[in-house]
């Protein structure tokens, strides 16, 4: 059997190595990767700290809004008992109202962008 010292011309060439990267088949550098890059500094805001504290204490993240705890308990009980009645008319009215607000907002945004571009 004959072994050629050079590869045949029709073989594709291997991609070039990145600068600083170890050559294919060689061992990785002995220095850890973390030592090569400076450490990142992370700052956590007071709000984030309070949210974390509340989360670990089992408190909901957003309790700033007003709600009626008695009403929530009443609705939960009605759902659990299977007696909760959905007011489809009220839901439909609110959906339509929200859709109208979105359409009005989009129309006014379009009017402003046309006026600015003219």
C-alpha positions, 0 to 999 in steps of 0.5 A: 500500500502506498501513502501519499504525503499530500492530500488529493486536490479534490478534497475540500480544505478545512476551515481556518481556525479563529485567532486564539482558538486551539488548533484541531486535535490539540488540547485546550489552553490550561488557563480557565475561560473565566480568567480571560474575560473580566467579571461582569457587574450586576446591579439589582434595583430596590424594586427588584429586591422587594419583588424577590422578597415578596416572591420568597414570602409567597406574596403576589408580585402586583398587589398595588391595585385595589381589589375586593377580597370578599368578591374574589372569595365569592367568585372562587366559591361559585366556580368551585360549586359550579354555580358561577354565571357568566354574563355574556352580554357584559363580556361582549360589551367590554370586548367591543368597547376595547376594540373601539378604543384600539381602532381609535388609537390606531387611527389617531396614530396613523393621522399623526404619522401622515401629518408628520410625513407630509 
